[in-house]
Amino acid sequence: MADDLVRRLRNVQFWQADCDVRMQAAARIEELEAKLAKAVEALALADAALSGANMNMRVVEQKVKATLAELKGQNDE
């Protein structure tokens, strides 16, 4: 869905001023999609742990907190 939008934003012919704005929009969409994928992964891990999967809850908690900090921009990378 958003991939199609990103592709269209990058491939449409338009004036240079519009081009910069559209390229920034496409880059932001891709960045947000990557963050969303990480959030979904962390939620799936927490859901599995809460659903009774044999997991160390401390490890799950650390992973979820680290992912949240990364998504908020509070990591050391």
JOHU-V519894 format. One record per run of one state. SS is the DSSP state (~ for helix, > for strand, _ for the rest). FROM is the first residue (numbers start at 1). LEN is the number of residues. If there is no record, write none. Layout:
SS|FROM|LEN / SS|FROM|LEN
//
This chain:
_|1|1 / ~|2|10 / _|12|4 / ~|16|35 / _|51|6 / ~|57|16 / _|73|5
//
